[in-house]
Structures are given as C-alpha cells and as structure tokens.
Amino acid sequence: MTDYLLDGLKRTRADITGEIARCHARLAKLSKDLEHVDGVLAVIAPDFVAESVLPKIFVPPKSWSKRGEMSRAVLSILRVAKGPQSTREIAAQVVAQRGLEASGEILNIMTRRVGSVLRDKRDAGLVRCLEETGLWLQWEIVR
C-alpha cells in the first residue's frame, strides 16, 4: 500500500472521529439544557407533563432551492428587465417562475432571500442599487 493512500485514510478517519466527538459533546450539552428546562418547568408548573410537548421537526419550506439556483434566477430576471427592478418585484417573479402560491408569507420569505442574493452580488460588483428609490431598493445589472 502506498504512503499517500494510508495518510489520506488516516486523515479521513481523524476527521470522522472528530465530528463524532463534536456530535457527542453537542448532544451532552443539549441533554443538560433539557434537564434544566424540565427542572424550571417542574418548579413553575408542578402538574405539567413534559412528554406532552412533542419534539419540533424541521421541514424545509417549499421555497428553498439548491445551491446557486436563487442567484441564477435573480440575475436572469435582471438581465431581461427593461429597467431597474425592486427587490419585491424580483421576488414576485421568482415565486411565479417556481410555480409557488404567491401568499404574503412566501413573498416575504422570497423577498428576504432575493435581498440577500442582491447584496452579495452588489459586493461582488455584478449589480447595483439606485439611491433614493423609496421603500424597496431598485436593482440593475452592472453593464
């Protein structure tokens, strides 16, 4: 067996065991925190049954996308736009492109995500915002 293969496998094993140790430490901290919360609940509400509270399960919203997909969508909207577009207008177009229901909640989530993409692209010099435009910033591609 070659030395570089053995070294690579040792590094991989060290990474995995380190991650397992971090997960065990995080689990121990969460268990201790849960004990403290249960203790406070027992003092405040003695007849409260802690098991009656179901664990919260994380379900990603339908508005999530794969890596880079949001940036590509925002930039393509700005490329074909006739003029500057507001963050909210771009978000509405992204919602329409994805076929999502244009509810207030989805539109607010998408507006925050589009704003984040636009700020990143502004820092990279790809887009710019126009000053003094009111409630929503107006964005355009830097040409």
VMD Tcl script that draws the C-alpha trace (Angstrom):
set ca {
  {0.00 0.00 0.00}
  {1.27 3.46 -0.83}
  {2.05 6.05 1.81}
  {-0.20 8.78 0.40}
  {-3.20 6.44 0.46}
  {-2.52 5.49 4.06}
  {-2.04 9.16 5.05}
  {-5.29 10.13 3.35}
  {-7.23 7.37 5.09}
  {-5.74 8.38 8.46}
  {-6.80 11.99 7.90}
  {-10.29 10.92 6.88}
  {-10.59 8.72 9.97}
  {-9.40 11.57 12.17}
  {-11.99 13.91 10.60}
  {-14.81 11.43 11.14}
  {-13.87 10.64 14.75}
  {-13.54 14.37 15.46}
  {-17.00 15.01 14.06}
  {-18.43 12.16 16.16}
  {-16.80 13.64 19.28}
  {-18.29 17.08 18.47}
  {-21.74 15.50 17.99}
  {-21.44 13.67 21.34}
  {-20.43 16.91 23.07}
  {-23.34 18.79 21.46}
  {-25.75 16.01 22.46}
  {-24.49 16.11 26.07}
  {-24.99 19.89 26.18}
  {-28.49 19.63 24.73}
  {-29.38 16.92 27.25}
  {-28.16 19.09 30.12}
  {-30.09 22.10 28.78}
  {-33.25 19.97 28.53}
  {-32.81 18.83 32.14}
  {-32.56 22.46 33.25}
  {-35.68 23.47 31.31}
  {-37.58 20.48 32.75}
  {-36.42 21.48 36.23}
  {-37.69 25.03 35.83}
  {-40.99 23.70 34.44}
  {-41.32 21.41 37.47}
  {-40.88 24.40 39.81}
  {-43.23 26.73 37.91}
  {-45.92 24.18 36.90}
  {-45.69 21.06 39.09}
  {-48.53 19.21 37.30}
  {-47.07 19.85 33.81}
  {-46.22 16.66 31.89}
  {-43.05 17.29 29.87}
  {-43.77 14.41 27.48}
  {-46.94 16.20 26.36}
  {-44.75 18.60 24.34}
  {-43.87 16.91 21.07}
  {-40.46 17.48 19.50}
  {-40.38 20.13 16.80}
  {-39.40 18.57 13.48}
  {-37.68 20.76 10.92}
  {-39.30 20.65 7.49}
  {-37.65 22.88 4.90}
  {-40.13 25.20 3.18}
  {-41.05 24.70 -0.46}
  {-39.37 28.00 -1.26}
  {-35.86 26.58 -0.65}
  {-33.61 25.96 -3.60}
  {-30.41 24.21 -4.49}
  {-27.04 25.92 -4.23}
  {-26.69 28.78 -6.73}
  {-30.22 28.40 -8.10}
  {-31.50 31.58 -6.45}
  {-28.55 33.64 -7.73}
  {-29.07 32.40 -11.27}
  {-32.80 33.16 -11.14}
  {-32.28 36.69 -9.78}
  {-29.55 37.55 -12.27}
  {-31.55 36.18 -15.22}
  {-34.55 38.32 -14.19}
  {-32.36 41.42 -14.03}
  {-30.72 40.64 -17.39}
  {-34.03 40.66 -19.28}
  {-35.58 43.54 -17.32}
  {-36.29 46.73 -19.25}
  {-35.23 48.88 -16.31}
  {-34.38 48.71 -12.62}
  {-36.45 46.25 -10.59}
  {-37.34 46.43 -6.91}
  {-36.46 43.61 -4.56}
  {-40.17 42.82 -4.15}
  {-40.78 42.72 -7.92}
  {-37.87 40.32 -8.41}
  {-39.15 38.14 -5.56}
  {-42.64 38.04 -7.12}
  {-41.12 36.92 -10.44}
  {-39.09 34.19 -8.69}
  {-42.25 32.97 -6.94}
  {-44.08 32.90 -10.29}
  {-41.21 31.07 -12.03}
  {-41.24 28.37 -9.36}
  {-45.00 27.98 -9.51}
  {-45.41 28.73 -5.81}
  {-48.53 30.22 -4.29}
  {-47.97 33.98 -4.07}
  {-49.11 34.25 -0.44}
  {-47.82 37.02 1.79}
  {-45.65 34.63 3.79}
  {-43.95 33.08 0.75}
  {-43.47 36.51 -0.82}
  {-41.87 37.87 2.38}
  {-39.51 34.87 2.63}
  {-38.57 35.18 -1.03}
  {-38.05 38.96 -0.71}
  {-35.56 38.40 2.12}
  {-33.75 35.72 0.12}
  {-33.64 37.86 -3.03}
  {-32.35 40.80 -0.97}
  {-29.57 38.62 0.41}
  {-28.58 37.47 -3.08}
  {-28.62 41.05 -4.37}
  {-26.43 42.32 -1.52}
  {-23.92 39.53 -2.20}
  {-23.91 40.31 -5.92}
  {-23.56 44.05 -5.17}
  {-20.48 43.31 -3.05}
  {-19.13 41.24 -5.97}
  {-19.76 44.16 -8.36}
  {-22.36 42.39 -10.53}
  {-25.40 44.51 -9.63}
  {-26.01 47.97 -8.23}
  {-28.87 49.62 -6.40}
  {-30.21 53.05 -7.17}
  {-30.32 55.55 -4.32}
  {-33.43 57.41 -3.12}
  {-35.95 54.92 -4.51}
  {-38.49 54.68 -1.68}
  {-39.49 51.60 0.30}
  {-37.80 48.96 -1.88}
  {-34.36 49.35 -3.42}
  {-34.23 49.36 -7.22}
  {-31.63 47.00 -8.69}
  {-29.97 46.66 -12.08}
  {-27.15 44.70 -13.67}
  {-23.82 46.49 -13.90}
  {-23.04 46.72 -17.61}
}
mol new
graphics top color blue
foreach p $ca { graphics top sphere $p radius 0.5 }
foreach p [lrange $ca 0 end-1] q [lrange $ca 1 end] { graphics top cylinder $p $q radius 0.2 }
display resetview
